[in-house]
Amino acid sequence: MHILKHGSFIGVDRGCLVCTLPDKTEKRLPLCDILAVIIAARGVSFSGESFSRLIENNAVIMHCDSSYKPIGYSIGLHRIVHNEIFETQMNMPPYFRAALWDIILRAKSENQACLLDALCKEHKIWRYLEKSNLAEGNIARHYWKIFFKSFGKNAPKKREYQNAENPINGMLNYCYAVMSALVHRSILIHGLSPVLGIYHRYRFRSAPLVYDLIEPLRPFCDYILLRYHKDNPRMKIETFVKHCAKDLLKARIDISSARKLSLPAAVDFYVSSISKAYKYGDTKYIKLPSLRGVSFEE
């Protein structure tokens, strides 16, 4: 749920979260359906009950500044639901950590390759993937060089991760932050500790497992930005915020032999499979989201 109107008020009524806009119109959503609330407006206020009910329902509340830059989360206290999973995280053998990280990186690179294929761009990522040692740095440089060409004269010269000056990088960072909120929520629900990462290490106020698990999902954000650029060549972040919210809900993803899942459901399915891999110490349980065959319900 994105809050985009300045001065909105958030309350609850009969099991629904109610957003009252400045013109007194109301928007309602069942509390049980809300995975995250993204506050992308100024002067938004919550009733005490609405804030508590969101936290009780494991929703993540993400706060943005006046430039739509995410600056923080509100989440419930960390709850380690499965002690055996937490113990596995704490005592992860080096070989398991390496195998898990390799699977995640390969899934990210495969999704990047699928995106460039969809754009009919020539690239070398499939050849990189054939090698036993994945050169992630080389793949990233190769990918961004080709990906950014799709934006013509507005293309950034390089990928900016913090305090991005180019609006394209700023929009990517925004979409990644929204995706990370969904990942963070699922991590807590499925009994994992976000402070115990696979590759990334803990730093003050960081959630390294979120940074790890979001990797295969980043190309989905890249695709959402390209879809936005197609109809909005001027690339205003104010309108991208709305587009991002809609596309995250419309996306349908292949992640198992079952029917396609919505993107939020696929994120939850993916993180659940990671939790199961931790529990049993076996990577065969991991189900990864694939950009191949992604569709958007209109």
C-alpha positions in Angstrom: 0.0 0.0 0.0 1.5 3.3 -1.1 0.6 6.6 0.7 1.1 9.3 -2.0 -1.1 12.2 -0.8 0.4 14.7 1.6 -1.5 15.1 4.9 -3.2 11.7 4.8 -4.4 10.1 8.0 -4.2 6.3 8.6 -6.7 4.6 10.8 -8.5 1.2 11.2 -12.2 0.3 10.9 -13.7 -3.2 11.0 -10.6 -5.1 10.0 -9.6 -2.6 7.3 -6.8 -0.1 7.1 -8.4 3.2 6.2 -6.5 6.0 4.5 -8.4 9.3 4.7 -7.2 11.8 2.2 -7.1 15.6 2.7 -10.3 15.9 0.6 -12.0 13.5 3.1 -12.3 10.6 0.6 -11.3 7.2 2.0 -9.3 4.3 0.6 -9.7 0.9 2.3 -7.8 -2.4 2.3 -8.2 -5.4 4.6 -5.4 -5.5 7.1 -4.7 -9.2 6.4 -3.9 -8.3 2.8 -1.3 -5.7 3.5 2.4 -6.7 3.3 3.9 -3.3 3.5 2.9 0.4 3.8 5.1 2.8 1.8 4.9 6.4 3.1 5.9 8.5 0.1 4.2 11.7 1.2 4.7 14.4 3.8 2.5 15.0 6.8 1.1 11.5 7.0 -0.1 10.5 10.5 -1.2 7.2 12.0 -3.6 6.4 14.8 -1.9 4.4 17.5 -4.2 1.5 16.9 -3.5 1.4 13.1 0.2 1.4 13.7 0.0 -1.4 16.2 -2.4 -3.5 14.1 0.0 -3.3 11.1 2.9 -4.4 13.2 0.8 -7.3 14.7 0.0 -8.4 11.1 3.7 -8.5 10.3 3.5 -5.6 7.8 6.5 -3.4 7.2 6.1 0.4 7.2 8.7 2.1 5.0 9.4 5.9 5.4 10.6 8.1 2.6 11.9 11.7 2.6 10.6 14.5 0.5 12.6 13.2 -2.5 11.0 9.8 -2.2 14.3 8.3 -0.9 13.6 5.5 1.6 15.1 6.5 4.9 13.9 3.8 7.3 11.5 0.9 8.3 9.1 0.3 11.2 8.9 -3.4 11.9 8.0 -5.6 14.8 10.5 -7.0 17.3 12.5 -9.8 15.8 10.9 -13.0 16.5 12.9 -16.2 16.0 10.1 -18.6 15.3 12.2 -21.7 14.6 15.1 -22.2 17.0 16.7 -24.9 14.8 16.7 -22.4 11.8 18.4 -19.7 13.9 21.0 -22.2 15.1 21.7 -23.2 11.5 22.1 -19.5 10.6 24.5 -19.1 13.5 26.6 -22.2 12.7 26.4 -22.2 8.9 29.2 -24.4 7.5 31.4 -22.5 5.0 30.6 -25.0 2.2 26.8 -24.5 2.8 27.3 -20.7 2.8 29.3 -20.8 -0.4 26.8 -23.1 -2.1 23.8 -20.9 -1.1 25.5 -17.7 -2.2 26.4 -19.3 -5.6 22.8 -20.3 -6.2 21.5 -16.8 -5.4 24.1 -15.1 -7.5 23.5 -17.4 -10.5 19.7 -16.7 -10.2 20.4 -13.0 -10.3 22.6 -13.3 -13.3 20.2 -15.6 -15.1 17.4 -13.0 -14.5 19.7 -10.2 -15.8 20.4 -12.3 -18.9 16.7 -12.9 -19.4 16.0 -9.2 -19.2 18.6 -8.4 -21.8 17.3 -11.2 -24.0 13.8 -9.7 -23.8 15.3 -6.4 -24.9 16.9 -8.2 -27.9 20.3 -7.0 -26.7 23.5 -8.9 -27.5 25.4 -9.8 -24.3 27.9 -12.3 -22.8 26.1 -13.2 -19.5 25.1 -16.7 -20.6 28.8 -17.4 -21.4 29.8 -16.1 -18.0 27.3 -18.4 -16.4 29.0 -21.4 -18.1 32.1 -20.9 -16.0 32.4 -22.7 -12.6 33.6 -19.5 -10.9 31.0 -16.8 -11.4 32.6 -13.4 -12.1 29.8 -11.3 -10.5 31.7 -8.1 -10.8 32.4 -8.5 -14.5 28.7 -9.5 -15.1 27.5 -6.4 -13.2 29.7 -4.0 -15.3 28.6 -5.7 -18.5 24.9 -5.7 -17.6 24.7 -2.1 -16.5 26.6 -0.9 -19.6 24.0 -2.6 -21.9 21.0 -1.9 -19.6 21.6 1.8 -19.4 21.8 2.2 -23.2 18.0 1.6 -23.2 17.5 5.1 -21.7 19.2 7.0 -24.5 20.6 10.4 -23.8 19.2 10.3 -20.2 21.2 7.2 -19.4 23.5 7.4 -16.3 27.2 6.9 -16.8 27.4 4.5 -13.9 25.3 2.8 -11.2 24.8 5.1 -8.2 23.8 3.3 -5.0 23.5 6.2 -2.5 22.6 9.9 -3.0 22.0 9.2 -6.7 22.2 12.3 -8.8 20.8 10.7 -12.0 17.0 10.1 -11.7 17.2 6.7 -13.3 19.5 5.5 -10.5 17.2 7.2 -7.9 14.2 5.3 -9.3 16.1 2.0 -9.2 17.0 2.6 -5.6 13.4 3.4 -4.7 12.1 0.2 -6.3 14.9 -1.9 -4.7 13.9 -0.4 -1.3 10.3 -1.3 -1.8 11.3 -4.8 -2.8 13.6 -5.1 0.3 10.6 -4.2 2.5 8.8 -7.2 1.1 11.8 -9.5 1.6 12.4 -8.2 5.1 8.8 -9.0 6.1 9.0 -12.5 4.7 12.3 -13.1 6.5 10.7 -12.3 9.9 7.6 -14.4 9.2 9.6 -17.5 8.2 11.8 -17.5 11.3 15.0 -16.1 10.0 17.1 -13.4 11.6 17.8 -10.6 9.1 21.0 -9.7 10.9 22.7 -13.0 10.0 23.6 -12.8 6.4 25.0 -15.3 3.9 27.6 -13.1 2.1 27.0 -9.6 3.5 28.2 -9.0 7.0 26.4 -7.2 9.8 27.0 -3.5 10.2 25.3 -1.1 12.6 21.6 -0.8 11.7 21.9 -3.1 8.8 20.0 -6.2 7.7 22.5 -8.3 5.7 20.2 -11.2 5.0 17.8 -8.7 3.2 20.7 -7.5 1.1 21.6 -11.2 0.2 18.1 -12.4 -0.6 17.0 -9.4 -2.7 19.7 -10.1 -5.3 17.6 -12.4 -7.7 14.8 -9.9 -7.4 16.7 -6.8 -8.5 16.2 -7.5 -12.3 12.4 -7.5 -11.7 12.8 -3.9 -10.5 14.9 -3.1 -13.5 12.2 -4.4 -15.8 9.5 -2.4 -14.0 11.6 0.8 -14.6 12.0 -0.1 -18.3 8.2 -0.5 -18.6 7.7 2.9 -17.0 10.3 4.5 -19.3 8.5 3.2 -22.4 5.4 5.3 -21.6 7.1 8.1 -19.7 10.4 9.2 -21.4 10.7 12.3 -19.2 11.2 9.9 -16.2 9.7 11.8 -13.2 10.1 10.0 -9.9 6.8 11.3 -8.6 4.9 9.4 -11.3 7.3 6.4 -11.1 6.3 5.9 -7.4 2.7 5.2 -8.5 3.8 3.1 -11.5 6.1 1.0 -9.2 3.3 0.3 -6.8 1.0 -0.9 -9.6 3.5 -3.0 -11.4 4.7 -4.7 -8.2 1.1 -5.9 -7.7 0.4 -6.7 -11.4 3.6 -8.8 -11.9 3.1 -12.6 -12.2 6.2 -14.8 -11.8 7.3 -18.4 -12.4 8.8 -19.8 -9.2 7.6 -23.4 -9.1 5.7 -25.9 -11.2 2.5 -24.4 -9.9 0.6 -21.5 -11.4 2.3 -18.1 -11.7 2.3 -16.2 -8.4 1.9 -12.4 -7.8 5.3 -10.8 -7.0 4.6 -10.4 -3.2 3.5 -14.0 -3.0 6.5 -15.2 -5.0 8.8 -13.3 -2.6 7.2 -15.0 0.3 7.5 -18.4 -1.4 11.1 -17.8 -2.2 12.0 -16.8 1.3 10.1 -19.7 2.7 12.2 -22.1 0.6 15.4 -20.4 1.9 14.1 -21.0 5.5 13.5 -24.7 4.6 17.0 -25.0 3.2 18.4 -23.7 6.4 16.2 -26.0 8.5 17.3 -29.1 6.7 20.8 -28.0 5.6 20.1 -28.7 2.0 19.9 -26.3 -1.0 17.6 -28.6 -2.9 14.6 -27.0 -1.2 15.3 -23.5 -2.7 12.8 -22.2 -5.2 14.0 -19.1 -7.1 11.9 -16.5 -8.9 12.6 -16.4 -12.6 12.2 -13.4 -14.9 11.7 -15.8 -17.8 8.0 -15.7 -18.7 7.1 -12.9 -16.3 3.8 -11.2 -17.2 1.8 -8.2 -16.0 -2.0 -8.4 -15.4 -3.6 -5.4 -17.0 
